[in-house]
Amino acid sequence: MGRPRGGLTTKIHALVDARGLPITLKLTPGQAHDGRSAADMLATLGDGDMLLADRAYDSDALRADIVARGAWANVRPMPNRKQRFAFSPFLYRYRNLVERFFNMRR
């Protein structure tokens, strides 16, 4: 889908539930930024849900969208971020559910 220096590449983005089962999948070009493609994937988030995401999703706009939906964001902050948000390393360990989803064989 995209042509960066290394050739044609594609990224697969996944939103999974607490059991590691897919809720939403999305394909983007390999050179596209992860955070920009996340806004439309978060439509399923609601009151009391929690998003566990890596640093690519650490933006003020994305955090504001998550709060507006009534959900919580436990996103690992960028190292150069001036404003710090609450972050739980204990909860962040459960982000491996999405990694396990990609390695699932069914």
Protein Blocks (a to p, Z undefined) as FASTA:
>chain_A
ZZcfkopcddddddddfkopafbdcdddfkbcfklmmmmmmmmpcehiacdddfklmcfk
lmmmmmmnopacdddddfklmbdcdddfklmmmmmmmmmmmmpcZZ
